[in-house]
Amino acid sequence: MAAASLQVSASTSTGKGMVGLNDLLIVGPGVLGCLVAEKWREEHPGCQIYGQTLTTDNHEELLSLGINPLLKESKTDQKFPYVIFCAPPSRTPDYPGDVRLAALSWNGEGSFVFTSSSAPYDCNDNGSCDEDTPIVPIGRSPRTDNLLRAEKVVLDFDGCVVRLAGLYKIDRGAHFYWLHKGTVDVRPDHILNLIHYEDAASLSVTILKKKLRGRIFLGCDNHPLSRQEVMDLVDKSGKFDKKFEGFTGTSDPLGKKLNNSKTRKELGWEPKYPSFAHFLGVSE
């Protein structure tokens, strides 16, 4: 088989002229998107990976990672077999519209995956929640409305959604933000859910590879913690110079305890970091 037979004809607007069967477009190649690229390349050496951004700010960094940068505003009719949307809703006035543009860049062959949030699950009493928990009705909150409308676009295109818990790594995430604030006016007993950036990336790549259609999955480490427990672990780890002062809130909403056993069983996926404590190298 000649290598050329693995190529399909496409427009030359990305400068390549051909799109390979395993080529990937990452819309919003930030921390998560770049980890997805790294894991995708390990599985598909020789593929081309493109990263679509709003500005040229991190194009040099993307090039150094072997990602071909594309500006969102430079319109292209290029279509890709694999597309993942990792951009946050905070940088755009029309999140569902941006997701639609990404869907239109998918040629319908491999997979289209949207990284959403676990916020739409309708639970705020620290109760249990899984893939089948009802979602917040449209109209209750602008934040969840935005996510649910974006998810609907994805599902209308027969793409897949992965609702991710709170993303973290050593120097990013809720724990790091709170540590630098020192004192935070929210209640300490609110339960939150976490997933390491690397695990979110490996879960996303697993979904991409399965070529599934119109599905919603959940990404979390199945070790819910209260805010206080998170910061106690940070303190116990000895890995941070700063000292957290405390939470002072008493009346803000509670959280939820996420469990994604159904997602794990169907996809055959397990996290590298089964808990925040395990990541920090301390016992719970």
N, C-alpha and C positions, 0 to 999 in steps of 0.2 A: 504494500500500500504506500503510495507516495504521500509525503507529508501534505502536499497541496490538497489531497482529497479530504483532509480534515478541515478545510477552510470553506466558508460560504461567502459568496459575493456580497459586498456591501458598499456603501458610499465611501468616498475617500476623505470625508471630513475630519476623521481623527488622525489622518496622516498615515494610517496603516493600510487602508484599502481593502483589507480582508478581515473577517471576524472568525475566530476559531470556535470550535464547538464547545470549548470550556471557558471562553472569555467571560469576564465578570465586570459589570459596572457597579461601583459603589457610590451611591449618592449620599454625600456627607461623610467623607473619609477622615473622621476624627480618631479618637483613641480606639473606639470599638471597631470602626471601619478598617483601620490599619491592621488591627489584629485579625479581622476576617480575611484581609488580603494575604497576610502572612500564612494563615492556616490553609487558605484556598490554594496558594502556590505550592505548599508542601504536597498537597494531594494532586495538583495538576501542573507539574513543572512544564514550562514552555508556553503556558497560556498567557494571554495579555490581560492585565487588570487596569481598569480605568477608574479614576476618582473624580467625581463631579463636585465642584466647590462653588461657593458664592463669590469668593475673591481669590486673588493669586497669592495670598499671604503665606500659605504653607506648600506652594507648588514645588519649591526646592526640596523640602523634606519628603514630599511624595515621590519625587523623582529618585531620591536617594534610597527609597524603599522599593523601587521598581514599579511604582504605580504611575500610569500615564495621566497627568492632570488635565481635566476639561473644565472650562468655565461654564456655569449654568447659562449665562447670557449668550454664549456662542452657540447658537442653534445648530443642531445636527439631526440628520435623518437616520443616523446610525442606530441599528437595533442590536441588542445583545441577548444571548441565550440565558444568561444568569444576571439578575439585577437584585441588589439589596439596598434598601433605603434605611440609612442610619442617622439622618439629620434630625436634630431636635426641633420641636415646634417653636422654640423661642426666637428663632432668627428670621421668621417669615410671617407676613400678614395673611397668607393663604396656604395653610399647611395641607389641607386636602387637595388643593390645586397643584401643589408641588409633587404630592404623591401620584397624582394623575399623570403628570409629565413624566415621572419616572416609569410608571406603568406603560406609557406609550413608547418607552425606550426598550421594552422587553419584546422579543420576537415570538414569545409564546412557547418556546421549546423547553429549556431547562427548568428554571424556577424564578419566581419573583417573591422576595421576602421583605416584609416590613417589620422593623423593630419598634414595637409599641411599648406601652407601660402597663403595669398591673393596676393602675389607678381605676380603670373602668369597673373592676369587680365591686359590687355593691355591698361592702361590709366595712363598718367603722366602729365596731364594738369589741375589737381585739378577738373576734371570732374566727373560726376555721373557714377556709376558702380554697377552692380548687378550680380546675378548668371548667366545671359545670355550674359554678356560682353565678347567679343572675348579675347582669350588668346595670350600672347606674342609668336611669332613664334620661333620654335627651332632654335638655332644658334645665337640669338641676345645677350644672356647673359648666362654665365656659371651657375649663381645662379638659374635662372628660368629653364634652361635646366635640371639641376639636379632634381628640384622639379617635373617638368613635366614627366621626365622619371620614377621617383619613383611613381607618380600618375598612369602612364600607367600600371605599374606592378600591382598595386592594382586593377585597373579596369579590367585588363586581368584575374585576379582571381575572378572577380565579387564582389570585396569588395567595400566599400564606402570611399569617400574622404571628409574631412571637411576642407575647406580653412579658416584658422583663421587669423583675424586681429591681431594687436599688443597686445600681452599678457601683463597684468600688475597686480600687487597687491601693497600694500603700499610701499614695499621696493624692488620692482623689476619692470623693464619696462623702456621705453624710458625716462620718466620723472625723474626717479631715477638716471639713467646714466647721463643725462644732468645736473642734480642738482650737482652731484659730479664732473663733468668736469668744471662747472662754466661758461666757455665760449665755444661755439661750432661753428665751421666754416661751418654751413649749413644755408639755408635761413629760416627765421621765418614764411613765409607764406605758406610753404609746408603743405598740408592737410594730416593728418594721421588718422588712424582708430584704435579703441581699443576694447578689450573685456577682462573683468576680468577673471583671472585664474579659479575662481569658475564657472563662466558662460560657459567658454570653456569646462570645465569638465562636466557640466550638459548637454550641447548640445551634447557632444560626447557620453555620456551615453544614451541620448534619441535616438540617431542614432543606437547605439548598440542594444538597446531593440527592435527597430522596425524590425530588421532582414531584412533590405533592401538589394538590390543587385545592384551593378554597378552604384551608384549615386554619384553626387558631390553636396555638400552643402557649405554654406558660414556662417561663424561665426563672427559677429560684433555687436556693440551696437546701430548702426544706429544714432550715434551722432558724425560725423566727426568733428575734430578740427584742427586748424592750430597749428604748433609747439608752436607759441607764446601764443596761447590761452591755451594750455596745461600747460605751465609754469606760466601763469598768475593765473590759477586756483590753482596750487601748492602754489604759493605765498599767494593767498587769503585765502587758507585753514588754514594757521597757524600751520599745522601739521609737518612741517619740520624745522630743525634748520638752515640748510644751506640757503644761498641766491643765486639765479641764476643770473649770470651777463648778459648773452644775446647771441643771435645768430648773427653771423657776415657774413654768406654766402650771395651771391647775384645771383649766376648763376647755382647752382645745380638744378636737376629736381624738378618739382612739384609732387604732389601726386594724390590721387583719393578720391572720396566720396562714400564709400560703403553703400549699402542698402541690407539687407537680408530678406525682407518681405516675399519673396516666401518660403524661408527655414522655417521661423517662422510659416507661414500658414500651410504648409504641415505637419510639425512635431508637431504643437501645442506647440511650445516652446517660452518662453519669458525669458529674462535675469533677474537675481536678481538685477543687477546694470545697470539701463537703460542708464547711462552716467557716464563719469569720474567725472563730477561735483557732480552728485548724490552720487557717491562713497565717495567723499571727504567731502560731507555734505555742499556744498556751492551752491549758485545759479549761473547759467551761465551768 
